[in-house]
């Protein structure tokens, strides 16, 4: 009898060992390190779903993987982390050209004199607004009703995972995403400088920040974890702190236009500017390089850009570029229960509060943000020459982002 029990125990132990080996193997062929000492004791923002929800509701595979990861957490909890040290003082601001300074509107002041907001109440209100409209059957928009399992892998490429601290960040271009990506690199230690992980976000070169191989994102899980990928995603979504930052949708469009079409960007010129100039400005025989085009005074107008967004042929050719794709299509806020919703309009306060919630405020500060001069007050000027019918169509195109994240409808732009 004793031998039979020992035999059964041995079989169980060997099976667990083999599964661990498989996971380790998948990790070795992946693009970033997967740390099994995941942070299940993550901080929760007010109103967030408690981490101790019924585990019995999970499928068997999910439950097994969760328990496996939990046991690994206990084994690794005593390991000191190199990253837990005092804040490294920030570097000087990156060097930018005068033109870029004018277009992007950098402002490296710390804004310490700004009144701090009641962050707890703010988060409760933002999350309540989002959840109410996601549950409101009378408010509809594309993809709203689908489940998380229905989201294709390629649409999960904006969800960056930090397993060291139990954090998931959905990045939205033109909403301080460069600096938030820098923060995620420092936290996850996914990028080394001469063999040592970066400690200061501003030390990380911009070209590395936006290199997709630098980050572990959900869309990479299938290659690494095979049929377990969705199960692992769901466990991490249940246990990790999930956050995103948003911005007034029309202001974000203006910012995208300014940075991609008012600055010399070779890639955007060839992929987007040339077709726009041909379709909406009737130009032919256009220069092949952006410098030649700018020298000849050939630039995409804001009107061209709006026509491109409203043209039904645009989406038939390819989905919107991420810089002007709607947030609900990038981050799936009705399928993913975000614990923290930050806004660019309150970036300094939101960033400081979030780092405090994540218990990493001793490790780093959010990089000094540029105060983008593309302000809401500019909307009237930018849209002054855009026909009313176009403005109304554009609002319908981005209405879900306005409503879900509590931005007021720009009535002054939508009426005569």
Buried (B, 14 or more C-beta within 10 A) or exposed (E): EEEEEEEEEEEEEEEEEEBEEEBEEBBEEBBBEBBBBBBBEBBEBBBBEEBEEEEEEBEEBBBBBBEBBBEBBEEEEEEEEEBEEEEBEBEEEBEEEEEBEBBBBBEEEEEEEEEEBEBEEBBBBBBEBBBEBBEEEEBEBEBBEEEBEEBEBEBBBBBBBBBBBBBBBBBBBBBBBBBBBBBBBBBBBBBEEEEEBBBBBBBBEEEBBBEEEBBBBBBBBBEBBEEBBBBBBBBBBBBBBBBBBBBBBBBBBBBBBBBBBBBBBEEBBBEBBBBBBEBBBEBEEBBEEBEEBBEEEBBBBBBBBBBBBBBEEBEEEEEBBBBBBBBBBBBBBBBBBBBBBBBBBBBBBBBBBBBEBBBBBEBBBBBBBBBBBBEBEBBEEBBEEBEEEBBEEBBEBBBBBBBBBBBEEBEEBBEE
